[in-house]
Amino acid sequence: MPKRHRAHWAYRLVPLALIVSLLASGCGRQYTLLHPAGPVGQTELNLLVLASVAMAVVVIPVWILLAVVLVRFRDNPRHKGSYVPQWQKSKFFEVMLFVIPLIIVTIIAVPTVRKTYALDTLPQQKDPVVIHVTSLDWKWMFQYPAQHIATVNYIKIPVGVPVLFKLTADSPMNTFWVPQLGGMEYTMPGEVLPLWLEANKPGVYMGRSGQFSGRGFVHMVFQVDAVSHTVFNQWVHHVKTTAPQMSLAKYHALVHFGYAGEESFSSYPAGTFPTTSHGFTLTGSSPMVMP
């Protein structure tokens, strides 16, 4: 096949390959970001959909016009004449080149800013469950200060109740992320950052670190088990009465490099979580500001 004909068929196959790949990828249950299970995750998904639709209003016409230009004005051996373009000015199109992007950016920016600030404040009508989160190498430790119990690599939360995660690290920086419940937040040594999430239906949700932190990074996964309030209270009672205590030696063993499975503890040593948040909080008079 001549080189010119091969190139002609290649131009036809590229759009077809793109369409097939998009259809084949689908939006199955494996894409957890597209199947939120809580109000924070649902709000963030709505913002992603809004931004995608707004951008598609610009991108799709551009693709169509590009295809028209490639077909209508392509080089062809049958065109023997010289190309002498005739340029014309259009104030309407010049204005639209600025107005349309401005409208699109406004449509995306206004609700994004409003929802972002709204999500930076805990719901006032519900008392949250507080969980202290410490990222270790390469495992997660969770402490429930009100219940004075601790777990490793798994947590239980009650359905329909906000959970205030206070995040820190005793290792390199990581990110705490439960995709179906909401976005991620950093864990940093010597700092405490807040993040609130909520599950609106029972289920087991995958959590993990979203930031590379060494060779054991792939093992930094945990499970979030959302259960009814009654089951949550029963679980707390079961842990307090049957699980061993976390000694200071056990705590230091967890801090060392290594992996761990799921563990439960009926208590934990005092002073193992920072008490100062350096001004970061979700309960102040304004988002992320101490009262």
Secondary structure per residue as TSV (DSSP state, phi and psi in degrees):
chain	resnum	aa	ss	phi	psi
A	1	M	-	360.0	131.2
A	2	P	-	-58.4	153.0
A	3	K	H	-59.8	-38.2
A	4	R	H	-62.9	-40.3
A	5	H	H	-71.0	-36.2
A	6	R	H	-62.4	-42.7
A	7	A	H	-63.3	-38.3
A	8	H	H	-61.2	-44.6
A	9	W	H	-69.3	-31.7
A	10	A	H	-63.8	-40.4
A	11	Y	H	-62.3	-31.8
A	12	R	H	-77.2	-34.4
A	13	L	H	-76.8	-29.3
A	14	V	H	-60.4	-51.4
A	15	P	H	-61.1	-38.2
A	16	L	H	-62.5	-41.1
A	17	A	H	-64.5	-39.0
A	18	L	H	-63.5	-44.2
A	19	I	H	-64.1	-44.5
A	20	V	H	-63.2	-41.3
A	21	S	H	-65.6	-38.0
A	22	L	H	-66.8	-42.9
A	23	L	H	-69.1	-36.1
A	24	A	H	-71.8	-30.4
A	25	S	H	-67.1	-39.3
A	26	G	-	64.8	-173.7
A	27	C	-	-135.2	57.1
A	28	G	-	-72.7	-179.1
A	29	R	T	-66.2	-17.2
A	30	Q	T	-68.8	-17.9
A	31	Y	-	-89.2	83.7
A	32	T	G	-63.3	-29.7
A	33	L	G	-60.0	-27.6
A	34	L	G	-90.1	5.2
A	35	H	S	-133.9	68.5
A	36	P	-	-66.5	151.8
A	37	A	-	-125.7	23.8
A	38	G	S	-161.1	166.7
A	39	P	H	-64.7	-35.0
A	40	V	H	-67.7	-48.5
A	41	G	H	-62.1	-38.4
A	42	Q	H	-67.1	-41.4
A	43	T	H	-62.4	-43.6
A	44	E	H	-66.3	-37.9
A	45	L	H	-64.4	-41.3
A	46	N	H	-59.3	-39.7
A	47	L	H	-67.0	-38.5
A	48	L	H	-64.0	-41.8
A	49	V	H	-64.9	-44.6
A	50	L	H	-58.6	-46.8
A	51	A	H	-64.6	-39.1
A	52	S	H	-65.8	-42.7
A	53	V	H	-65.3	-44.7
A	54	A	H	-62.1	-41.6
A	55	M	H	-70.6	-32.6
A	56	A	H	-64.5	-30.5
A	57	V	H	-59.9	-29.8
A	58	V	H	-91.0	-45.7
A	59	V	H	-68.1	-45.5
A	60	I	H	-62.0	-48.9
A	61	P	H	-59.3	-35.1
A	62	V	H	-64.6	-42.8
A	63	W	H	-61.8	-42.1
A	64	I	H	-63.7	-45.9
A	65	L	H	-63.7	-37.2
A	66	L	H	-62.4	-43.5
A	67	A	H	-63.2	-41.3
A	68	V	H	-62.0	-43.6
A	69	V	H	-64.9	-42.6
A	70	L	H	-63.5	-35.9
A	71	V	H	-82.2	-45.9
A	72	R	H	-70.3	-37.7
A	73	F	T	-115.4	22.9
A	74	R	-	-69.8	153.5
A	75	D	-	-71.5	134.8
A	76	N	-	-140.5	133.0
A	77	P	T	-59.9	-22.1
A	78	R	T	-75.4	-15.6
A	79	H	-	-85.2	102.9
A	80	K	-	-89.9	-20.7
A	81	G	S	-79.2	162.5
A	82	S	-	-79.6	153.8
A	83	Y	-	-90.7	113.1
A	84	V	-	-123.8	91.0
A	85	P	-	-67.7	147.4
A	86	Q	-	-114.0	111.0
A	87	W	-	-91.2	138.8
A	88	Q	-	-131.5	147.9
A	89	K	-	-93.7	143.8
A	90	S	-	-139.6	107.4
A	91	K	H	-64.8	-32.9
A	92	F	H	-60.1	-48.4
A	93	F	H	-69.2	-34.2
A	94	E	H	-63.4	-42.1
A	95	V	H	-66.7	-42.0
A	96	M	H	-63.4	-30.9
A	97	L	H	-62.5	-24.2
A	98	F	H	-98.8	-37.7
A	99	V	H	-69.8	-46.7
A	100	I	H	-61.6	-49.8
A	101	P	H	-59.7	-36.3
A	102	L	H	-63.3	-41.7
A	103	I	H	-64.6	-44.5
A	104	I	H	-61.8	-45.8
A	105	V	H	-63.0	-39.2
A	106	T	H	-65.3	-42.6
A	107	I	H	-60.6	-36.3
A	108	I	H	-79.8	-42.6
A	109	A	H	-72.1	-44.3
A	110	V	H	-61.1	-55.4
A	111	P	H	-66.1	-30.9
A	112	T	H	-64.4	-45.2
A	113	V	H	-64.1	-44.9
A	114	R	H	-61.1	-48.3
A	115	K	H	-70.2	-35.2
A	116	T	H	-63.5	-44.2
A	117	Y	H	-68.4	-35.3
A	118	A	H	-64.8	-39.3
A	119	L	H	-75.2	-11.4
A	120	D	T	-83.6	4.9
A	121	T	S	-128.1	132.5
A	122	L	-	-64.9	144.1
A	123	P	-	-58.4	129.1
A	124	Q	T	-76.1	-23.1
A	125	Q	T	-83.1	-4.9
A	126	K	S	-130.2	139.5
A	127	D	-	-82.1	125.3
A	128	P	-	-80.8	156.2
A	129	V	E	-86.1	129.3
A	130	V	E	-100.8	130.3
A	131	I	E	-130.0	125.7
A	132	H	E	-87.6	125.2
A	133	V	E	-113.9	127.8
A	134	T	E	-125.5	120.2
A	135	S	E	-86.4	130.5
A	136	L	E	-120.4	174.6
A	137	D	T	-96.4	109.5
A	138	W	T	-123.7	87.9
A	139	K	E	-161.8	171.2
A	140	W	E	-121.2	135.0
A	141	M	E	-115.8	131.8
A	142	F	E	-121.2	129.5
A	143	Q	E	-121.1	133.5
A	144	Y	E	-104.2	98.0
A	145	P	T	-64.0	-36.2
A	146	A	T	-69.8	-37.2
A	147	Q	T	-92.2	-15.6
A	148	H	T	55.7	45.1
A	149	I	E	-123.4	167.9
A	150	A	E	-143.8	152.8
A	151	T	E	-136.9	163.1
A	152	V	E	-126.0	126.2
A	153	N	S	65.4	16.2
A	154	Y	E	-161.5	154.6
A	155	I	E	-141.5	154.1
A	156	K	E	-116.2	139.1
A	157	I	E	-134.9	150.7
A	158	P	E	-80.7	143.6
A	159	V	T	-72.1	140.9
A	160	G	T	78.0	10.8
A	161	V	S	-122.7	129.4
A	162	P	-	-62.0	142.3
A	163	V	E	-117.2	120.3
A	164	L	E	-94.4	108.7
A	165	F	E	-91.3	126.0
A	166	K	E	-106.1	118.1
A	167	L	E	-110.2	133.0
A	168	T	E	-145.6	-178.3
A	169	A	E	-144.0	145.4
A	170	D	S	-117.6	42.8
A	171	S	S	-170.3	-172.7
A	172	P	S	-57.9	160.7
A	173	M	-	-55.7	142.9
A	174	N	E	-135.2	-177.8
A	175	T	E	-132.2	135.2
A	176	F	E	-92.0	123.9
A	177	W	E	-146.7	123.3
A	178	V	-	-121.6	93.0
A	179	P	T	-53.6	-39.7
A	180	Q	T	-75.4	-15.8
A	181	L	T	-102.0	-22.3
A	182	G	-	160.6	-174.1
A	183	G	-	-75.4	175.6
A	184	M	-	-95.1	162.3
A	185	E	E	-141.6	150.2
A	186	Y	E	-72.4	151.1
A	187	T	E	-116.3	127.2
A	188	M	-	-131.8	139.4
A	189	P	B	-60.6	135.9
A	190	G	T	74.9	6.3
A	191	E	-	-131.8	155.0
A	192	V	-	-125.9	117.8
A	193	L	E	-114.1	142.5
A	194	P	E	-97.7	151.8
A	195	L	E	-154.9	128.5
A	196	W	E	-113.9	138.8
A	197	L	E	-135.6	165.1
A	198	E	-	-153.0	138.0
A	199	A	-	-101.8	130.6
A	200	N	S	-101.5	5.5
A	201	K	S	-154.3	149.0
A	202	P	-	-63.1	150.4
A	203	G	E	162.1	170.2
A	204	V	E	-110.1	120.9
A	205	Y	E	-116.4	137.5
A	206	M	E	-75.3	137.8
A	207	G	E	-129.6	155.1
A	208	R	E	-165.8	172.2
A	209	S	E	-84.5	138.8
A	210	G	-	-104.0	13.7
A	211	Q	S	-133.7	132.9
A	212	F	-	-63.6	130.7
A	213	S	-	-139.4	28.8
A	214	G	S	122.5	-177.0
A	215	R	T	-65.8	-23.4
A	216	G	T	-94.6	10.9
A	217	F	G	-54.7	-38.8
A	218	V	G	-63.7	-21.4
A	219	H	G	-89.1	-1.2
A	220	M	-	-83.6	68.9
A	221	V	E	-121.9	155.3
A	222	F	E	-151.5	167.7
A	223	Q	E	-117.6	141.7
A	224	V	E	-111.6	113.2
A	225	D	E	-101.0	107.1
A	226	A	E	-91.5	120.9
A	227	V	E	-131.2	171.8
A	228	S	-	-66.4	162.8
A	229	H	H	-63.1	-36.4
A	230	T	H	-65.1	-46.4
A	231	V	H	-64.0	-36.9
A	232	F	H	-62.3	-45.9
A	233	N	H	-63.5	-38.8
A	234	Q	H	-64.7	-39.1
A	235	W	H	-64.5	-43.5
A	236	V	H	-58.7	-45.3
A	237	H	H	-62.9	-40.9
A	238	H	H	-63.9	-43.3
A	239	V	H	-64.8	-44.1
A	240	K	H	-65.0	-28.9
A	241	T	H	-99.4	-16.2
A	242	T	H	-122.3	-25.2
A	243	A	S	-80.9	152.3
A	244	P	-	-73.5	163.6
A	245	Q	B	-80.2	149.4
A	246	M	-	-88.8	109.8
A	247	S	-	-78.9	167.5
A	248	L	H	-65.0	-34.0
A	249	A	H	-65.6	-40.7
A	250	K	H	-65.1	-40.0
A	251	Y	H	-60.8	-45.9
A	252	H	H	-65.8	-32.4
A	253	A	H	-65.6	-38.7
A	254	L	H	-67.5	-33.7
A	255	V	H	-68.3	-29.6
A	256	H	S	-65.4	159.1
A	257	F	S	-57.5	137.3
A	258	G	S	150.0	177.2
A	259	Y	-	-109.2	164.8
A	260	A	-	-152.8	154.7
A	261	G	-	-92.5	-164.8
A	262	E	-	-77.4	131.8
A	263	E	E	-138.9	156.6
A	264	S	E	-131.1	147.9
A	265	F	E	-138.7	137.1
A	266	S	S	-78.0	-14.0
A	267	S	B	-162.6	171.9
A	268	Y	-	-148.9	155.7
A	269	P	-	-65.4	147.4
A	270	A	T	-71.5	153.5
A	271	G	T	79.5	13.6
A	272	T	S	-94.3	4.7
A	273	F	S	-137.0	136.5
A	274	P	-	-57.1	144.4
A	275	T	-	-101.9	-7.6
A	276	T	-	-112.6	132.2
A	277	S	-	-104.1	1.5
A	278	H	T	54.8	34.5
A	279	G	T	94.8	-5.4
A	280	F	-	-92.7	121.0
A	281	T	-	-157.0	159.4
A	282	L	S	-108.5	10.2
A	283	T	S	-118.3	12.5
A	284	G	S	-80.7	-177.2
A	285	S	S	-71.8	-19.9
A	286	S	B	-140.3	158.3
A	287	P	T	-55.7	132.8
A	288	M	T	63.4	23.0
A	289	V	B	-128.4	133.9
A	290	M	-	-68.0	142.6
A	291	P	-	-68.7	360.0
